[in-house]
Amino acid sequence: MSTLNGTTFNDINRNGIFDAGDVALPNVTVFLDTNGNGSPEALEQVRVTDINGFYSFPNLAAGNFLVGQIVPPGFTRTTLATPVTLTGAADATTVNIANTGAVAPVVVPSLTGNISGAVFVDNNLQGLYNYAYDDKGNLVTYNNTNVYDVNGNLVVNPNGFSSQTQVYDPLVDATLPRVPVYIDLNNDGFLNANEPRTLSNEAGFYNFNALPAGSYLLRIAQPADKVDGAISILGDVQTTNTPLVVDVFAGSTTNKVDLGLVVPNSVYGKVINDRNGNGVPEANEPGINGITVFLDSNGNNVFDLGEKSTVSAADGAYIIKGLNTNVGQESNATLAQNPYLAYQLLVDPLSVAKTFPVTSVPPTTAYVRTSPTPGATIDAPVIPGGSAQANFLYTFAQTPTAVLRDSITGFVFNDLNSDGILQPGEPNQAGVQVYLDFNNNGKRDNDTSLVEPASVTDASGSFGFFNLTTPGDYIVRTTSSGKFPTTAIPNVILGSGQAAQLAIGVSGVQPKPAINEKTLIPVPGVQVVAQNPFLPNTGFPVV
């Protein structure tokens, strides 16, 4: 069964993310709005947020859920109430609810204080999180302004990464969501039932509110503590600066209590769908599943047998572990003979760190990498026992080379309700064979007399046919065991130098009435002039 949880908060900086400086809202009524009327009804599940603004709905079956909220007085809800699709598996989905108001809520009694901070990947093992600031000096996670590090160096600008830091996200050290943090009241190193605990939010920040003044010992929970909703890689990480003793003073918040984690000797990051093609990761851009990321040890930009690799997960995240970062520090004899190496390892380990050439395999030929540039590798420096971040951004049909002349590209989606309409929550379908039916006989011919081109959809559901003869007509069909077409059969009419994009629906349930596969729907091509960006008027035509 699935769990749906989250935090209601006062979005002080109005960026829609629960991050540093925002304040949790306790005692707020949250409910599963089954009928969508905005009010809790008798049969709807209702929760009241705790002192940390947290709510949870466990044991939910598969389906779509709408999280409603009774807006606190003086506030306006700014997070849109949109349906959330749960699988019914043993997983957790977080929906934080942002509220803004002219007056900040009173959540800190006069005799209590708060703790807040980030849980971050401590790449350089120094135990310090690299906060970033905008050009007005305000603390930010990321937005479309100039972003500077704590030393005043430009990290990123609205047009993309600066050349010095193109490898990394604006914060360099990534924050981690869903990491369990707790206050170890008896200092036994274990999370006990009576000890306050919380999970870092999707931006990697956490807080404890309304604590009596005093000193507290903060730790990160271990896998053996079995915290619901915790991040899956918890068993691989090591802490770099915990436990931490934190002093809390009445009527104030102790900020920047940042907790470092690292997967030793690793390169990690995300493969991101760069929807607007600007080469910068943004909050509304999802990860890409199933992408091979590898160390290009021979520099040929091809994934070869024996090269260390991994595959991105559903959220686009990947990690390559077990790198050989030894530069001599593992040998006492080497260090004794090279005192300068010992000094460098102590004061500036990055100067002697090994670099690892990281690159990725494109999802399909219809995708173009926007960061780093196509064909480039990221030389990720990893200090002994540390880690480095390397992200890859791809765009589909947003750059001059993404859509070529004389091509048909698109994606196949899983039409869950068999209505022939692409709707929110309907995922793209991998592993579907799409082919060009030259003789319109309803099957793919593949023999000595006729070989009809075929393209199998990748992990993101995409397919493509290129270098087609134009002008010409092309009937596009799918073959997938147990799947029925739910959209009309397209007859793509390409003129010279034109291209077309399609969204094709399939379903495990045959639509009623069934699609007449002998009836063809004409889809005209669109001219691609001098390889300009291909931008359909309203997106992909669902045919």
Sequence and secondary structure as in RCSB ss.txt:
>XXXX:A:sequence
MSTLNGTTFNDINRNGIFDAGDVALPNVTVFLDTNGNGSPEALEQVRVTDINGFYSFPNLAAGNFLVGQIVPPGF
TRTTLATPVTLTGAADATTVNIANTGAVAPVVVPSLTGNISGAVFVDNNLQGLYNYAYDDKGNLVTYNNTNVYDV
NGNLVVNPNGFSSQTQVYDPLVDATLPRVPVYIDLNNDGFLNANEPRTLSNEAGFYNFNALPAGSYLLRIAQPAD
KVDGAISILGDVQTTNTPLVVDVFAGSTTNKVDLGLVVPNSVYGKVINDRNGNGVPEANEPGINGITVFLDSNGN
NVFDLGEKSTVSAADGAYIIKGLNTNVGQESNATLAQNPYLAYQLLVDPLSVAKTFPVTSVPPTTAYVRTSPTPG
ATIDAPVIPGGSAQANFLYTFAQTPTAVLRDSITGFVFNDLNSDGILQPGEPNQAGVQVYLDFNNNGKRDNDTSL
VEPASVTDASGSFGFFNLTTPGDYIVRTTSSGKFPTTAIPNVILGSGQAAQLAIGVSGVQPKPAINEKTLIPVPG
VQVVAQNPFLPNTGFPVV
>XXXX:A:secstr
 EEEEEEEEE TT SSS  TT EE  S EEEE TT SSS  TTS EEE  TTSEEEEEEE SEEE EEE   TTE
EE S    EEE SSS EEE  EEEEESS    S TTEEEEEEEEEE TTSSS    EEETTS EES  SS EE T
TS EEEETTEE GGGTTS TTSS B SS EEEE TT SSS  TTS EEE  TTSEEEEEEEESEEEEEEE  GGG
  TT  GGGGG EESS SEEEEE TT EE    EEEE SSEEEEEEEE TT SSS  TT  B TT EEEE TTSS
SS  TT  EEE  TTSEEEE      SSTT HHHHHH HHHHHHHHH GGGG EEEEEEE  SSTTEEEEES TT
  EEEEE TT EEE  EEEEES STTTS SSEEEEEEEE TT SS   TT  B SS EEEE TT SSS  BSSS 
B  EEE  TTSEEEE S  SSEEEEEEEE TT EE S EEEEEE TTEEEEEEEEEESS  SS   TT EEEEE 
EE  TT     SSSS B 
